Amino acid sequence: MIEELAVSIPEESLQTSFLSTAMTMLPRPRPLTPRRVTRQAFGGLTEREREVAALIAEGQSNRAIADLLVVGTRTVEAHVSNILSKLGFTSRAQIAVWAREKGLTHTPE
């Protein structure tokens, strides 16, 4: 957008000055943290959601996952719902296949 505005300035020196000043006023992009890089690589899933996905891929039920992670069944249901939503899936089977393809589980395919 800044470049589009600059094109409308007829005098080249003013155009250059405008571009230089405008570009220095833009916020600099912050580098991604390792956690955010990992989340991007795994469809935006949090570490806990990836853990739940891996357990689903191993064939664990919500109750078994809750027991393993020492959380309530409703918490696991919320994680499963978030995973389905973030990845655009409609079933646990899709989660299981995805988790195996991403290498989240050590269970043989």
C-alpha positions as CSV (number, residue, x, y, z in Angstrom):
1,M,0.0,0.0,0.0
2,I,2.9,2.4,0.8
3,E,4.4,1.7,-2.6
4,E,1.1,2.4,-4.3
5,L,0.9,5.7,-2.5
6,A,4.5,6.5,-3.4
7,V,3.7,6.0,-7.1
8,S,1.2,8.9,-6.9
9,I,4.0,11.4,-5.9
10,P,5.2,13.0,-9.1
11,E,8.6,14.2,-7.8
12,E,11.2,11.4,-7.5
13,S,13.1,12.9,-4.6
14,L,9.8,13.3,-2.6
15,Q,8.7,9.8,-3.6
16,T,12.0,8.3,-2.3
17,S,11.8,10.3,0.9
18,F,8.2,9.2,1.5
19,L,9.1,5.6,0.9
20,S,12.1,5.7,3.2
21,T,10.2,7.4,6.0
22,A,7.1,5.3,5.7
23,M,9.1,2.0,5.7
24,T,10.9,3.0,8.9
25,M,7.6,3.6,10.6
26,L,6.3,0.1,10.0
27,P,6.7,-2.3,12.9
28,R,9.4,-4.9,12.4
29,P,8.2,-8.5,12.2
30,R,9.2,-10.4,15.3
31,P,10.9,-13.8,14.7
32,L,8.7,-16.8,15.5
33,T,9.5,-18.6,18.7
34,P,10.4,-22.3,18.5
35,R,7.0,-23.1,20.0
36,R,5.1,-21.1,17.3
37,V,7.2,-22.7,14.6
38,T,6.3,-26.2,16.0
39,R,2.6,-25.2,16.2
40,Q,2.7,-24.1,12.5
41,A,4.2,-27.3,11.5
42,F,1.4,-29.2,13.2
43,G,-1.6,-27.4,12.0
44,G,-1.7,-25.0,14.9
45,L,-2.1,-27.7,17.5
46,T,-0.8,-27.0,21.0
47,E,1.6,-29.4,22.6
48,R,-1.2,-31.0,24.6
49,E,-3.4,-31.3,21.5
50,R,-0.6,-33.1,19.7
51,E,-0.2,-35.4,22.7
52,V,-4.0,-36.2,22.5
53,A,-3.8,-36.8,18.8
54,A,-0.9,-39.2,19.3
55,L,-2.9,-41.1,21.9
56,I,-5.9,-41.2,19.5
57,A,-3.6,-42.7,16.9
58,E,-2.6,-45.4,19.4
59,G,-6.3,-46.3,19.7
60,Q,-6.9,-44.8,23.1
61,S,-10.5,-43.8,24.2
62,N,-11.2,-40.5,25.7
63,R,-11.4,-42.1,29.2
64,A,-8.1,-43.8,28.7
65,I,-6.5,-40.5,27.5
66,A,-7.9,-38.7,30.5
67,D,-6.5,-41.3,32.8
68,L,-3.1,-41.2,31.1
69,L,-2.9,-37.3,31.2
70,V,-4.5,-37.0,34.6
71,V,-7.3,-34.7,33.4
72,G,-11.1,-35.0,33.1
73,T,-12.9,-36.7,30.2
74,R,-14.5,-33.4,29.3
75,T,-11.0,-31.8,29.0
76,V,-10.1,-34.6,26.6
77,E,-13.4,-34.0,24.7
78,A,-12.5,-30.3,24.4
79,H,-9.0,-31.2,23.1
80,V,-10.5,-33.6,20.5
81,S,-13.0,-31.0,19.4
82,N,-10.2,-28.4,19.0
83,I,-8.1,-30.8,17.0
84,L,-11.0,-31.6,14.7
85,S,-11.7,-27.9,14.2
86,K,-8.1,-26.8,13.7
87,L,-7.4,-29.5,11.2
88,G,-10.8,-29.4,9.5
89,F,-11.5,-33.1,10.2
90,T,-14.7,-34.8,11.1
91,S,-13.5,-38.0,12.7
92,R,-11.0,-39.5,15.1
93,A,-9.8,-41.8,12.3
94,Q,-8.7,-38.8,10.4
95,I,-6.8,-37.5,13.5
96,A,-5.2,-40.9,13.8
97,V,-4.0,-41.0,10.2
98,W,-2.7,-37.4,10.5
99,A,-0.9,-38.1,13.7
100,R,0.9,-41.1,12.2
101,E,1.8,-39.2,9.0
102,K,3.2,-36.4,11.2
103,G,5.3,-38.9,13.2
104,L,3.5,-38.1,16.5
105,T,3.2,-41.7,17.5
106,H,5.6,-44.7,17.6
107,T,2.8,-47.2,16.9
108,P,3.4,-49.2,13.7
109,E,1.2,-48.4,10.8
